[in-house]
Amino acid sequence: METRETRPATDVPPVAKAYNGVDRNAFIFGLNPQAELWNGRLAMIGFLAYLTWDLAGFSVLRDVLHLIGY
């Protein structure tokens, strides 16, 4: 009987550490697949920062609407 240590690892997908030989988490300047990952990460950080700022009572949208007369 095969144990977990002795059975072949064909049912476990390999962890993708590289994309075409390049680390997918590395910061590389220019148009490349890593740019979309970094763009998404920074967008999530920006959205969370704005949400926190808005919940603290400093609403940019409310201030802009107040300035234009709404």
N, C-alpha and C positions, 0 to 999 in steps of 0.2 A: 504494500500500500504506500502510495506517495504521500509524503507530508508536505506541508507548505514550503519547507526549506528545500526539498529535493525535486518537486515537480517543475516542469518547464514553465517559464514565465510567458507563455504565449497568450494567456488570457488577460494579462495586465498590460495596458497600453503604455508605451514609453513616455516619459516626461520630456516635452519639447523644450530644451534649454537653449536652442539656437534656431535661427531662421536663416537658411542659406549660409550657415557658418558664422553668423553674427548674433550676438546676444540680443534678444528682443527687448531687454530693459535698458540697454546702453543708449546714451544720448548721442545721436549722430546728427550733425547739421545737414539740412537739405531735404529734398522730397524723397522719402523712403518709407517703408512700412512702419518703422519705429515712430515716425512723426504722428501718425494717427493714434497710436497708443498714448503718446505724451499729450497730444491735443485733448483726448478724452479725459485723461487724469487731471490736467490743469483746469478743464471746464468743470469737472466735479468739485474740485477745490474752490474754484471761483463761485460756483452756485452755493456751496455750503457757507462760504464766507459772507456772501450777500444775504442769505437767509438768516444767519446769526446776527448780522448787522441790523436787519429789518426787525427781527424779534426783540432786539435791544432797544428799539424805539427810534432808530435813525433811518427813516424810510426815504430813499432817494426818489422813488416814484412819487410819493406824497409831496415831497418838497418841490419837485418839478411841476406837478399839477397845480400846486399853490402859486408858483411863480407865474404860470401862464393864465391864472385867473379861474381855475376850476375849484 
